Amino acid sequence: MVEMSELAFEELVAEALDTIPPGLTKLMRNVVIVVVDHAPEKGLLGLYTGIPLTERGDWYSAVLPDRIEIYRTEHLAVCETEEELKEEVAITVVHEIAHHFGIDDDRLHALGW
């Protein structure tokens, strides 16, 4: 288990977001990324809730933003070192952003994520 303040963890998430190519971040629409202290279920590191870009149609307007949650205490519990934590946060951020782009878990696993 790793100990880390909320602020330091939020900085790790920000660093992970900075690694996403600008061409992809420009395509992200109506989505918010937040750090949440506790996951709704044990072992869950992140969660995407919303309507993926690939499923949005003409009907899509004036809706609340999609939400990507990154769970701090779950990350801290599964990582042994800060370096491992940094890597796991980066993987989780990419994984959840991929869902925003309509990539499901099966495809992510096939791609090595």
N, CA, C and O atoms as a GROMACS GRO file, in nm:
protein
  452
    1MET      N    1   0.084  -0.119   0.000
    1MET     CA    2   0.000   0.000   0.000
    1MET      C    3   0.088   0.124   0.000
    1MET      O    4   0.190   0.130   0.069
    2VAL      N    5   0.048   0.221  -0.077
    2VAL     CA    6   0.121   0.348  -0.087
    2VAL      C    7   0.041   0.455  -0.013
    2VAL      O    8  -0.082   0.458  -0.018
    3GLU      N    9   0.111   0.543   0.056
    3GLU     CA   10   0.048   0.659   0.120
    3GLU      C   11   0.072   0.780   0.030
    3GLU      O   12   0.184   0.803  -0.015
    4MET      N   13  -0.035   0.858   0.006
    4MET     CA   14  -0.020   0.978  -0.077
    4MET      C   15  -0.137   1.071  -0.049
    4MET      O   16  -0.251   1.028  -0.036
    5SER      N   17  -0.107   1.199  -0.042
    5SER     CA   18  -0.212   1.299  -0.018
    5SER      C   19  -0.304   1.310  -0.138
    5SER      O   20  -0.269   1.269  -0.249
    6GLU      N   21  -0.421   1.366  -0.115
    6GLU     CA   22  -0.517   1.387  -0.223
    6GLU      C   23  -0.457   1.474  -0.332
    6GLU      O   24  -0.472   1.445  -0.451
    7LEU      N   25  -0.389   1.580  -0.291
    7LEU     CA   26  -0.330   1.672  -0.388
    7LEU      C   27  -0.223   1.604  -0.473
    7LEU      O   28  -0.219   1.622  -0.594
    8ALA      N   29  -0.137   1.527  -0.410
    8ALA     CA   30  -0.032   1.458  -0.484
    8ALA      C   31  -0.092   1.357  -0.582
    8ALA      O   32  -0.042   1.340  -0.693
    9PHE      N   33  -0.198   1.289  -0.540
    9PHE     CA   34  -0.264   1.193  -0.628
    9PHE      C   35  -0.328   1.266  -0.747
    9PHE      O   36  -0.318   1.220  -0.860
   10GLU      N   37  -0.392   1.378  -0.720
   10GLU     CA   38  -0.451   1.457  -0.829
   10GLU      C   39  -0.344   1.501  -0.929
   10GLU      O   40  -0.370   1.508  -1.049
   11GLU      N   41  -0.225   1.530  -0.880
   11GLU     CA   42  -0.114   1.566  -0.968
   11GLU      C   43  -0.074   1.448  -1.056
   11GLU      O   44  -0.041   1.467  -1.173
   12LEU      N   45  -0.077   1.326  -1.001
   12LEU     CA   46  -0.048   1.207  -1.082
   12LEU      C   47  -0.150   1.192  -1.195
   12LEU      O   48  -0.115   1.158  -1.307
   13VAL      N   49  -0.276   1.217  -1.163
   13VAL     CA   50  -0.381   1.209  -1.264
   13VAL      C   51  -0.357   1.316  -1.371
   13VAL      O   52  -0.371   1.289  -1.491
   14ALA      N   53  -0.322   1.436  -1.330
   14ALA     CA   54  -0.294   1.544  -1.425
   14ALA      C   55  -0.175   1.508  -1.515
   14ALA      O   56  -0.177   1.535  -1.635
   15GLU      N   57  -0.072   1.448  -1.456
   15GLU     CA   58   0.043   1.405  -1.535
   15GLU      C   59   0.002   1.299  -1.638
   15GLU      O   60   0.047   1.302  -1.752
   16ALA      N   61  -0.083   1.207  -1.597
   16ALA     CA   62  -0.131   1.104  -1.689
   16ALA      C   63  -0.210   1.167  -1.803
   16ALA      O   64  -0.195   1.127  -1.919
   17LEU      N   65  -0.292   1.265  -1.771
   17LEU     CA   66  -0.370   1.334  -1.875
   17LEU      C   67  -0.278   1.407  -1.973
   17LEU      O   68  -0.307   1.414  -2.092
   18ASP      N   69  -0.168   1.459  -1.922
   18ASP     CA   70  -0.072   1.530  -2.009
   18ASP      C   71  -0.005   1.438  -2.110
   18ASP      O   72   0.049   1.486  -2.209
   19THR      N   73  -0.008   1.307  -2.086
   19THR     CA   74   0.054   1.213  -2.180
   19THR      C   75  -0.039   1.177  -2.296
   19THR      O   76   0.005   1.116  -2.394
   20ILE      N   77  -0.166   1.214  -2.285
   20ILE     CA   78  -0.261   1.186  -2.394
   20ILE      C   79  -0.228   1.281  -2.510
   20ILE      O   80  -0.218   1.402  -2.489
   21PRO      N   81  -0.213   1.227  -2.630
   21PRO     CA   82  -0.179   1.314  -2.743
   21PRO      C   83  -0.282   1.426  -2.761
   21PRO      O   84  -0.402   1.402  -2.750
   22PRO      N   85  -0.234   1.548  -2.787
   22PRO     CA   86  -0.325   1.662  -2.805
   22PRO      C   87  -0.432   1.639  -2.911
   22PRO      O   88  -0.544   1.689  -2.898
   23GLY      N   89  -0.400   1.563  -3.014
   23GLY     CA   90  -0.499   1.535  -3.118
   23GLY      C   91  -0.619   1.458  -3.064
   23GLY      O   92  -0.731   1.475  -3.111
   24LEU      N   93  -0.595   1.373  -2.964
   24LEU     CA   94  -0.705   1.299  -2.902
   24LEU      C   95  -0.781   1.386  -2.803
   24LEU      O   96  -0.904   1.382  -2.799
   25THR      N   97  -0.709   1.463  -2.723
   25THR     CA   98  -0.780   1.545  -2.624
   25THR      C   99  -0.869   1.649  -2.692
   25THR      O  100  -0.972   1.687  -2.637
   26LYS      N  101  -0.830   1.693  -2.810
   26LYS     CA  102  -0.914   1.789  -2.884
   26LYS      C  103  -1.045   1.725  -2.929
   26LYS      O  104  -1.144   1.796  -2.951
   27LEU      N  105  -1.046   1.593  -2.943
   27LEU     CA  106  -1.166   1.523  -2.987
   27LEU      C  107  -1.261   1.491  -2.872
   27LEU      O  108  -1.378   1.459  -2.894
   28MET      N  109  -1.212   1.499  -2.750
   28MET     CA  110  -1.297   1.468  -2.634
   28MET      C  111  -1.402   1.578  -2.620
   28MET      O  112  -1.372   1.697  -2.626
   29ARG      N  113  -1.526   1.534  -2.600
   29ARG     CA  114  -1.637   1.629  -2.594
   29ARG      C  115  -1.727   1.599  -2.475
   29ARG      O  116  -1.764   1.484  -2.450
   30ASN      N  117  -1.762   1.703  -2.403
   30ASN     CA  118  -1.860   1.696  -2.295
   30ASN      C  119  -1.827   1.585  -2.195
   30ASN      O  120  -1.909   1.497  -2.169
   31VAL      N  121  -1.707   1.590  -2.141
   31VAL     CA  122  -1.662   1.491  -2.044
   31VAL      C  123  -1.582   1.561  -1.934
   31VAL      O  124  -1.505   1.653  -1.962
   32VAL      N  125  -1.601   1.517  -1.812
   32VAL     CA  126  -1.527   1.569  -1.698
   32VAL      C  127  -1.451   1.453  -1.634
   32VAL      O  128  -1.502   1.342  -1.625
   33ILE      N  129  -1.330   1.481  -1.590
   33ILE     CA  130  -1.248   1.380  -1.524
   33ILE      C  131  -1.224   1.425  -1.381
   33ILE      O  132  -1.174   1.535  -1.357
   34VAL      N  133  -1.262   1.338  -1.286
   34VAL     CA  134  -1.252   1.375  -1.145
   34VAL      C  135  -1.184   1.264  -1.066
   34VAL      O  136  -1.191   1.146  -1.100
   35VAL      N  137  -1.118   1.306  -0.957
   35VAL     CA  138  -1.063   1.211  -0.861
   35VAL      C  139  -1.165   1.196  -0.749
   35VAL      O  140  -1.213   1.294  -0.693
   36VAL      N  141  -1.197   1.073  -0.718
   36VAL     CA  142  -1.291   1.040  -0.612
   36VAL      C  143  -1.216   0.956  -0.510
   36VAL      O  144  -1.142   0.865  -0.548
   37ASP      N  145  -1.235   0.984  -0.383
   37ASP     CA  146  -1.161   0.912  -0.279
   37ASP      C  147  -1.192   0.763  -0.277
   37ASP      O  148  -1.100   0.681  -0.278
   38HIS      N  149  -1.319   0.727  -0.273
   38HIS     CA  150  -1.356   0.586  -0.256
   38HIS      C  151  -1.439   0.536  -0.373
   38HIS      O  152  -1.529   0.604  -0.422
   39ALA      N  153  -1.406   0.415  -0.418
   39ALA     CA  154  -1.479   0.351  -0.528
   39ALA      C  155  -1.611   0.294  -0.478
   39ALA      O  156  -1.624   0.261  -0.360
   40PRO      N  157  -1.709   0.283  -0.567
   40PRO     CA  158  -1.836   0.223  -0.527
   40PRO      C  159  -1.826   0.074  -0.500
   40PRO      O  160  -1.914   0.016  -0.436
   41GLU      N  161  -1.718   0.010  -0.549
   41GLU     CA  162  -1.695  -0.131  -0.520
   41GLU      C  163  -1.546  -0.159  -0.510
   41GLU      O  164  -1.465  -0.096  -0.579
   42LYS      N  165  -1.512  -0.252  -0.426
   42LYS     CA  166  -1.372  -0.287  -0.402
   42LYS      C  167  -1.304  -0.331  -0.532
   42LYS      O  168  -1.360  -0.407  -0.610
   43GLY      N  169  -1.183  -0.282  -0.551
   43GLY     CA  170  -1.104  -0.320  -0.667
   43GLY      C  171  -1.126  -0.237  -0.792
   43GLY      O  172  -1.054  -0.254  -0.890
   44LEU      N  173  -1.224  -0.149  -0.791
   44LEU     CA  174  -1.252  -0.065  -0.907
   44LEU      C  175  -1.159   0.056  -0.905
   44LEU      O  176  -1.161   0.134  -0.810
   45LEU      N  177  -1.078   0.072  -1.009
   45LEU     CA  178  -0.981   0.181  -1.013
   45LEU      C  179  -1.033   0.304  -1.083
   45LEU      O  180  -0.992   0.416  -1.052
   46GLY      N  181  -1.124   0.285  -1.178
   46GLY     CA  182  -1.181   0.397  -1.251
   46GLY      C  183  -1.314   0.357  -1.310
   46GLY      O  184  -1.346   0.239  -1.318
   47LEU      N  185  -1.391   0.457  -1.350
   47LEU     CA  186  -1.523   0.430  -1.407
   47LEU      C  187  -1.560   0.540  -1.504
   47LEU      O  188  -1.550   0.659  -1.473
   48TYR      N  189  -1.604   0.499  -1.622
   48TYR     CA  190  -1.658   0.592  -1.722
   48TYR      C  191  -1.809   0.578  -1.720
   48TYR      O  192  -1.863   0.467  -1.729
   49THR      N  193  -1.878   0.689  -1.708
   49THR     CA  194  -2.023   0.692  -1.714
   49THR      C  195  -2.064   0.796  -1.817
   49THR      O  196  -2.026   0.913  -1.807
   50GLY      N  197  -2.139   0.753  -1.915
   50GLY     CA  198  -2.184   0.848  -2.016
   50GLY      C  199  -2.219   0.781  -2.146
   50GLY      O  200  -2.245   0.661  -2.151
   51ILE      N  201  -2.221   0.860  -2.250
   51ILE     CA  202  -2.252   0.812  -2.384
   51ILE      C  203  -2.127   0.828  -2.469
   51ILE      O  204  -2.086   0.941  -2.498
   52PRO      N  205  -2.064   0.717  -2.508
   52PRO     CA  206  -1.941   0.726  -2.587
   52PRO      C  207  -1.960   0.808  -2.714
   52PRO      O  208  -2.070   0.815  -2.769
   53LEU      N  209  -1.853   0.869  -2.758
   53LEU     CA  210  -1.859   0.952  -2.878
   53LEU      C  211  -1.914   0.876  -2.998
   53LEU      O  212  -1.984   0.934  -3.081
   54THR      N  213  -1.884   0.747  -3.006
   54THR     CA  214  -1.928   0.666  -3.120
   54THR      C  215  -2.078   0.638  -3.118
   54THR      O  216  -2.132   0.593  -3.219
   55GLU      N  217  -2.145   0.664  -3.008
   55GLU     CA  218  -2.288   0.637  -2.998
   55GLU      C  219  -2.373   0.764  -2.998
   55GLU      O  220  -2.496   0.758  -2.990
   56ARG      N  221  -2.309   0.877  -3.007
   56ARG     CA  222  -2.383   1.004  -3.006
   56ARG      C  223  -2.435   1.034  -3.146
   56ARG      O  224  -2.366   1.015  -3.246
   57GLY      N  225  -2.558   1.081  -3.150
   57GLY     CA  226  -2.620   1.115  -3.278
   57GLY      C  227  -2.674   1.256  -3.274
   57GLY      O  228  -2.638   1.336  -3.188
   58ASP      N  229  -2.760   1.285  -3.369
   58ASP     CA  230  -2.821   1.418  -3.378
   58ASP      C  231  -2.902   1.452  -3.253
   58ASP      O  232  -2.919   1.569  -3.219
   59TRP      N  233  -2.952   1.350  -3.187
   59TRP     CA  234  -3.033   1.368  -3.067
   59TRP      C  235  -2.950   1.415  -2.948
   59TRP      O  236  -3.005   1.463  -2.848
   60TYR      N  237  -2.818   1.403  -2.958
   60TYR     CA  238  -2.730   1.433  -2.845
   60TYR      C  239  -2.707   1.584  -2.833
   60TYR      O  240  -2.633   1.643  -2.911
   61SER      N  241  -2.772   1.645  -2.734
   61SER     CA  242  -2.747   1.786  -2.704
   61SER      C  243  -2.803   1.817  -2.567
   61SER      O  244  -2.894   1.750  -2.518
   62ALA      N  245  -2.750   1.918  -2.506
   62ALA     CA  246  -2.797   1.966  -2.376
   62ALA      C  247  -2.808   1.854  -2.273
   62ALA      O  248  -2.907   1.843  -2.201
   63VAL      N  249  -2.703   1.770  -2.267
   63VAL     CA  250  -2.700   1.664  -2.167
   63VAL      C  251  -2.584   1.690  -2.071
   63VAL      O  252  -2.489   1.760  -2.104
   64LEU      N  253  -2.595   1.633  -1.954
   64LEU     CA  254  -2.487   1.646  -1.857
   64LEU      C  255  -2.360   1.583  -1.914
   64LEU      O  256  -2.368   1.491  -1.996
   65PRO      N  257  -2.246   1.632  -1.872
   65PRO     CA  258  -2.120   1.574  -1.924
   65PRO      C  259  -2.103   1.428  -1.883
   65PRO      O  260  -2.150   1.385  -1.778
   66ASP      N  261  -2.035   1.354  -1.970
   66ASP     CA  262  -1.989   1.222  -1.932
   66ASP      C  263  -1.895   1.242  -1.813
   66ASP      O  264  -1.846   1.352  -1.788
   67ARG      N  265  -1.873   1.134  -1.740
   67ARG     CA  266  -1.791   1.146  -1.619
   67ARG      C  267  -1.691   1.030  -1.614
   67ARG      O  268  -1.727   0.913  -1.627
   68ILE      N  269  -1.566   1.067  -1.594
   68ILE     CA  270  -1.461   0.969  -1.570
   68ILE      C  271  -1.416   0.989  -1.426
   68ILE      O  272  -1.368   1.096  -1.389
   69GLU      N  273  -1.430   0.884  -1.346
   69GLU     CA  274  -1.387   0.889  -1.206
   69GLU      C  275  -1.262   0.803  -1.190
   69GLU      O  276  -1.257   0.690  -1.239
   70ILE      N  277  -1.163   0.857  -1.122
   70ILE     CA  278  -1.040   0.785  -1.088
   70ILE      C  279  -1.039   0.771  -0.936
   70ILE      O  280  -1.044   0.871  -0.865
   71TYR      N  281  -1.033   0.648  -0.886
   71TYR     CA  282  -1.050   0.622  -0.743
   71TYR      C  283  -0.916   0.615  -0.670
   71TYR      O  284  -0.835   0.526  -0.694
   72ARG      N  285  -0.895   0.712  -0.582
   72ARG     CA  286  -0.768   0.728  -0.512
   72ARG      C  287  -0.736   0.612  -0.418
   72ARG      O  288  -0.631   0.550  -0.431
   73THR      N  289  -0.824   0.582  -0.323
   73THR     CA  290  -0.790   0.482  -0.221
   73THR      C  291  -0.772   0.343  -0.281
   73THR      O  292  -0.691   0.265  -0.230
   74GLU      N  293  -0.844   0.312  -0.386
   74GLU     CA  294  -0.826   0.181  -0.451
   74GLU      C  295  -0.689   0.172  -0.516
   74GLU      O  296  -0.622   0.069  -0.508
   75HIS      N  297  -0.646   0.280  -0.581
   75HIS     CA  298  -0.512   0.282  -0.640
   75HIS      C  299  -0.406   0.266  -0.531
   75HIS      O  300  -0.311   0.188  -0.546
   76LEU      N  301  -0.422   0.340  -0.423
   76LEU     CA  302  -0.324   0.332  -0.314
   76LEU      C  303  -0.317   0.191  -0.256
   76LEU      O  304  -0.210   0.145  -0.217
   77ALA      N  305  -0.431   0.124  -0.249
   77ALA     CA  306  -0.436  -0.009  -0.189
   77ALA      C  307  -0.369  -0.116  -0.275
   77ALA      O  308  -0.315  -0.212  -0.220
   78VAL      N  309  -0.372  -0.102  -0.406
   78VAL     CA  310  -0.319  -0.208  -0.493
   78VAL      C  311  -0.174  -0.186  -0.535
   78VAL      O  312  -0.115  -0.274  -0.598
   79CYS      N  313  -0.117  -0.073  -0.503
   79CYS     CA  314   0.020  -0.043  -0.545
   79CYS      C  315   0.117  -0.049  -0.427
   79CYS      O  316   0.085  -0.010  -0.315
   80GLU      N  317   0.237  -0.099  -0.456
   80GLU     CA  318   0.340  -0.114  -0.353
   80GLU      C  319   0.437   0.004  -0.349
   80GLU      O  320   0.493   0.035  -0.244
   81THR      N  321   0.456   0.070  -0.464
   81THR     CA  322   0.552   0.181  -0.472
   81THR      C  323   0.488   0.298  -0.545
   81THR      O  324   0.387   0.283  -0.613
   82GLU      N  325   0.548   0.416  -0.529
   82GLU     CA  326   0.497   0.533  -0.600
   82GLU      C  327   0.513   0.518  -0.751
   82GLU      O  328   0.430   0.567  -0.827
   83GLU      N  329   0.619   0.451  -0.794
   83GLU     CA  330   0.640   0.430  -0.938
   83GLU      C  331   0.530   0.339  -0.994
   83GLU      O  332   0.478   0.364  -1.103
   84GLU      N  333   0.496   0.235  -0.920
   84GLU     CA  334   0.387   0.146  -0.961
   84GLU      C  335   0.254   0.222  -0.963
   84GLU      O  336   0.172   0.203  -1.052
   85LEU      N  337   0.234   0.308  -0.864
   85LEU     CA  338   0.113   0.390  -0.857
   85LEU      C  339   0.102   0.482  -0.978
   85LEU      O  340  -0.004   0.493  -1.039
   86LYS      N  341   0.212   0.547  -1.012
   86LYS     CA  342   0.213   0.638  -1.127
   86LYS      C  343   0.175   0.563  -1.255
   86LYS      O  344   0.097   0.613  -1.336
   87GLU      N  345   0.229   0.442  -1.271
   87GLU     CA  346   0.200   0.362  -1.389
   87GLU      C  347   0.054   0.316  -1.390
   87GLU      O  348  -0.012   0.320  -1.494
   88GLU      N  349   0.003   0.274  -1.275
   88GLU     CA  350  -0.135   0.227  -1.267
   88GLU      C  351  -0.235   0.340  -1.291
   88GLU      O  352  -0.338   0.318  -1.355
   89VAL      N  353  -0.205   0.458  -1.241
   89VAL     CA  354  -0.292   0.574  -1.267
   89VAL      C  355  -0.294   0.605  -1.416
   89VAL      O  356  -0.400   0.631  -1.473
   90ALA      N  357  -0.178   0.602  -1.480
   90ALA     CA  358  -0.171   0.631  -1.624
   90ALA      C  359  -0.252   0.528  -1.703
   90ALA      O  360  -0.323   0.564  -1.797
   91ILE      N  361  -0.242   0.402  -1.666
   91ILE     CA  362  -0.317   0.297  -1.734
   91ILE      C  363  -0.467   0.320  -1.716
   91ILE      O  364  -0.544   0.308  -1.811
   92THR      N  365  -0.508   0.352  -1.594
   92THR     CA  366  -0.650   0.374  -1.566
   92THR      C  367  -0.704   0.493  -1.644
   92THR      O  368  -0.813   0.486  -1.700
   93VAL      N  369  -0.629   0.602  -1.649
   93VAL     CA  370  -0.673   0.721  -1.722
   93VAL      C  371  -0.691   0.688  -1.870
   93VAL      O  372  -0.792   0.723  -1.930
   94VAL      N  373  -0.593   0.620  -1.930
   94VAL     CA  374  -0.604   0.582  -2.072
   94VAL      C  375  -0.724   0.490  -2.092
   94VAL      O  376  -0.800   0.507  -2.188
   95HIS      N  377  -0.740   0.393  -2.003
   95HIS     CA  378  -0.850   0.296  -2.013
   95HIS      C  379  -0.986   0.366  -2.013
   95HIS      O  380  -1.072   0.337  -2.096
   96GLU      N  381  -1.006   0.458  -1.920
   96GLU     CA  382  -1.136   0.526  -1.909
   96GLU      C  383  -1.158   0.623  -2.025
   96GLU      O  384  -1.271   0.637  -2.072
   97ILE      N  385  -1.054   0.690  -2.070
   97ILE     CA  386  -1.068   0.778  -2.187
   97ILE      C  387  -1.103   0.695  -2.311
   97ILE      O  388  -1.181   0.739  -2.395
   98ALA      N  389  -1.045   0.577  -2.320
   98ALA     CA  390  -1.078   0.488  -2.433
   98ALA      C  391  -1.228   0.457  -2.435
   98ALA      O  392  -1.289   0.451  -2.542
   99HIS      N  393  -1.287   0.437  -2.318
   99HIS     CA  394  -1.432   0.414  -2.313
   99HIS      C  395  -1.508   0.534  -2.367
   99HIS      O  396  -1.610   0.518  -2.434
  100HIS      N  397  -1.460   0.655  -2.339
  100HIS     CA  398  -1.523   0.776  -2.392
  100HIS      C  399  -1.523   0.774  -2.545
  100HIS      O  400  -1.614   0.825  -2.609
  101PHE      N  401  -1.419   0.713  -2.603
  101PHE     CA  402  -1.410   0.703  -2.748
  101PHE      C  403  -1.481   0.579  -2.804
  101PHE      O  404  -1.474   0.551  -2.923
  102GLY      N  405  -1.549   0.504  -2.715
  102GLY     CA  406  -1.628   0.391  -2.760
  102GLY      C  407  -1.554   0.258  -2.765
  102GLY      O  408  -1.604   0.162  -2.824
  103ILE      N  409  -1.436   0.251  -2.706
  103ILE     CA  410  -1.359   0.128  -2.705
  103ILE      C  411  -1.396   0.048  -2.581
  103ILE      O  412  -1.383   0.097  -2.468
  104ASP      N  413  -1.444  -0.076  -2.601
  104ASP     CA  414  -1.489  -0.156  -2.487
  104ASP      C  415  -1.373  -0.234  -2.424
  104ASP      O  416  -1.261  -0.235  -2.476
  105ASP      N  417  -1.402  -0.298  -2.311
  105ASP     CA  418  -1.298  -0.371  -2.237
  105ASP      C  419  -1.234  -0.482  -2.320
  105ASP      O  420  -1.112  -0.501  -2.313
  106ASP      N  421  -1.312  -0.556  -2.397
  106ASP     CA  422  -1.257  -0.664  -2.478
  106ASP      C  423  -1.152  -0.610  -2.576
  106ASP      O  424  -1.044  -0.667  -2.590
  107ARG      N  425  -1.185  -0.501  -2.642
  107ARG     CA  426  -1.090  -0.441  -2.738
  107ARG      C  427  -0.967  -0.386  -2.667
  107ARG      O  428  -0.855  -0.400  -2.716
  108LEU      N  429  -0.988  -0.324  -2.552
  108LEU     CA  430  -0.875  -0.272  -2.475
  108LEU      C  431  -0.780  -0.385  -2.435
  108LEU      O  432  -0.658  -0.371  -2.446
  109HIS      N  433  -0.836  -0.495  -2.389
  109HIS     CA  434  -0.752  -0.609  -2.350
  109HIS      C  435  -0.678  -0.666  -2.471
  109HIS      O  436  -0.562  -0.705  -2.460
  110ALA      N  437  -0.745  -0.672  -2.586
  110ALA     CA  438  -0.681  -0.719  -2.708
  110ALA      C  439  -0.565  -0.628  -2.749
  110ALA      O  440  -0.467  -0.673  -2.809
  111LEU      N  441  -0.578  -0.500  -2.717
  111LEU     CA  442  -0.473  -0.402  -2.747
  111LEU      C  443  -0.364  -0.398  -2.641
  111LEU      O  444  -0.266  -0.325  -2.655
  112GLY      N  445  -0.379  -0.477  -2.536
  112GLY     CA  446  -0.278  -0.482  -2.430
  112GLY      C  447  -0.302  -0.390  -2.314
  112GLY      O  448  -0.212  -0.370  -2.232
  113TRP      N  449  -0.420  -0.334  -2.303
  113TRP     CA  450  -0.453  -0.246  -2.192
  113TRP      C  451  -0.538  -0.320  -2.092
  113TRP      O  452  -0.578  -0.264  -1.990
   0.00000   0.00000   0.00000
